[in-house]
Amino acid sequence: MQFDEKVAIVTGAGGGIGQAYAEALAREGAAVVVADINTEGAQKVADGIKGEGGNALAVRVDVSDPESAKEMAAQTLSEFGGIDFLVNCAGTQQIQPLTEVTEEAFDRILDVNLRGAMFLAQAVARVQIAAERGGRHVHLLSVRAMLGMRDRGYSSYCSSKGGLEMLVRQHAVELARHGINVNGVAPTVVRTRMASDWSDPEIHRKLLERIPLGRIAEVEDVSGAVLFFLGPASSFVTGQILYVDGGLSASQ
């Protein structure tokens, strides 16, 4: 149990990839704050972890609100005495062709995916710097941080994830002197509810044709990358994005 006595915040943990990360961390001994705007989902995941003998606390957080992020960090500090890991999986998407993108949708996607990451990291980093015990941040990105999406309306999503890739690098160099490593994991399509639009047989076929390994990712496929970035094997790795994409980005 490599993360025994560690405290991890996982945002977007009320389901999907975030849930998988929270459960993986709990199995490795970490106390996990299951953070999500969906309080019912967060509580269900936390109860499941506790039912398996783990230590978890469900906390509501609206990542688009910096005050909510501060409150989550303060609650974690009060409950567990510190924060070792931030795993940020909060994200949203709305597909709109470029000519139909609305200001409301664009702002909302950037508020969650990019602005939210900024102020989540800030709230956690302030606690970690004050404690002087280092830490790790891992953000969930996407192959769309570096690749546009042909024939689909991804302007808002791609720009938010591309910005997040640069934010990871900037945070890494600013926080390095405090012993805080910052990295990102960028998968292709992962089988979750958010990826339900890929269930159309023709769209699914075209997607598989572009992925050299010939399948989309399962949530378990991306858990290992996060555990690597949080573990001792990556102690000299910061400011990096690991593309967990079945070879997609290597073949474009």
N, C-alpha and C positions, 0 to 999 in steps of 0.2 A: 504494500500500500504506500506508493511513493509520495503521496500528498497528505499523509497523516499529519494532523495539526496545522494544515494550511486552510485558509479561508478564501473561498472563491465566490465572486458575483458573476452570474450568468444572466445576461439580459436577453429578452425574447425567448425565455426558457419555458413558457407555458405550453409548448408543443414543438413539433418538427425538429429541426437541427439543434436549436437551443436546448430542448428537452434531452436529446441524446448526449449533448455535452455535459449537462448538469448530472445526468445519471452516471456517465463515465467518470466524472470527477468524484462523485460520491463513492463509487466502487473502489476508487484509489485512495479513499480515506479523508478527502477534503470535506469540510463543512461548507455547504453550498447555499447561497442565497439565490433562490429561484425568483427572478425578477421579470415581471411582464405587466403590460397594461391590462391584460386579461387576468383578473384576480382569481377567477374560478379555475382557469387552466393552471395558473401558477400553484395554487393550493393543491390541486390534484397531483401535480408532479412532485411537490414537496412531500405530500402524504405517501406517495409511492416510494420515495427514497427512504423515508422514515420507516415504512413498513418492511423494507429490506435491511433494516439495521443501520441506515445512514443518518447523517445529521443535516437537516435542511430547514430553511425558513422561507416562506413565501412572502414576497414584498411587491406591492404595486409600484410600478414606475412608468411614467410617461416620458420617454427619452427625448421628446421634442421640447420638453420643459426643463431648463437647467435647474430650477428650484427642486423639481421632483428628483433629479439625479443627486443633488446635494442631500436631500432627505434620505434617499436610499443609502448613500454612503455613510451618513451619520447613524442610521439605524443599524447598519452592519457593524460599524465600530462599537456601538453600544452593546449589541448582542454578542459579538464574538471577539472584541478587543483588537481588531485589526483587519486589514485586507491584503491578501497576498496576490490574488489573481483577479483580473477583469477579463471576462470572455464576452464580447459584445456581439450578439446575434440578432439584435433588433433590426428589423428592416421592413420595407413595404415596397409595393410596385403597382403601377397602373399603366397598362399598355395603351398608348395613344400615338397615332401617326404624327410626324413633325408638324404638319399643317393643322392639326387639331389639338395640340397640347394646350391645356388651359393653365393659367397662372396658378390657380388653386391647386391643381394636381402637381405641378412642378414644385411649388413651394412645399407642399406636404411631403413629397418624396425626399427632397433635400433636407427638410427639417428632421426627418426620422433617420435617414441613412447617413447623412454627413454631419449636419449640425448636431444631431443627437450624439454621434460618436465623439465629437469634439468635447462636449460638455460632460458626457459620462466619464471620459478619460480625465478631464480636469478635476472633477469631483473626487475620483478615486486617487489620482496622483497626489492631490493635496494631503489626503490621509496618509498615503504611503511615504511621502517625503517627510512629513512630520514625525512618523514612526522611525525613520532611518533604518528600515530593514529590507529595502529593495522591493522587488515585485515583478510581475509580468502582466502585460496587456496583449490580448489577441483579439483582432477584429475579423469578422466574417465579411469577405468581399464577394467577388464573382469573377468569372472569366471576362465579364463585361466591363471590368476595370481597364482592360487593355484591348478588347475586341468589340467593334460595333456589331449590332444585330441586323443582318440583312432581311429586308422585307417585313420588318416588324417595328412597331413604334416604341423604341427604347430610349429616346432622348433623355428623359428625366432619370431613368434608372442608371444608364451608362455614365452620365455625368456625375451622379452621386457616388458611384463606386470608383470612378476614376479619381475623383477628388479625395476619396477615402484612402486610396493607395498612397497618394502624396502625403496625406495627413499622418499615416502610419510612419512614413520615413521621417517626417519632421518631429513627431513626438519621440521617435527613437533617439534622435540626436540630442534633443533637449533633455530627455530623462535619463540618458546614459550615465551621467555623473552621479545620479542618485541610485544607481544599481537597478534601474527599472528597464527591462527589455520590452520592446514593442514590435509585434509582428502581425501578419495577416494571413488568412487562409482563404483561397479563392477557388471554389469549386465550380464545375459546370452544373447542369440541372441535377438537383437532388430530389429523390422521391419524397415529397412532402405535400401538404395541402396547398401551399403557395405555388407549387409546380403543376397544379391540376390542369392548367391550360395546355400542357404538353400531352394530355391523354388522347387527343385527337389522333387517330391511327396514321393519317398521312403526315401530320406534323412530327409525330413520334418517329416515323420511318426516316424522314429527312434528318432529324436530329441524330439518330443512331449512325447514319451514313457519315456524319462529320466527326464522330468520336472514334478514334482508332481502336480502343478497347471494346467497342461495340455494345455498350450499355450505358444507361445513366447511373449516377451514383446513388447508393443507399446511404442513409444517415450514418451508418457505422463506418463507411469509407472515409468520412471526413473527421471522425472523432480522433483517430490516431495522430493526425497532423496537429490538432490542438494540444493533445497530451505531450507531443514532442516539444512544442514551443513553451509549454509550461514546465517541463521537466529539466533535469540536470544536463541532459545531452545537448541542449541548446543554449547553454550558459554564455557562449560567445557568439550568439546569433541575435542580431537585432536589426530592425529596419527592413526586413525581408517579407516578400509575399510568396507563399507556397501555392502553386496552382495545382489543385487536386481535380484534374479535369479529363482523365482518361486519354491524355495525349492531344486533346482538342487544340490547345494553343500552340503546340509544336507543329501542327499540320496545316495551319491557315496560310 
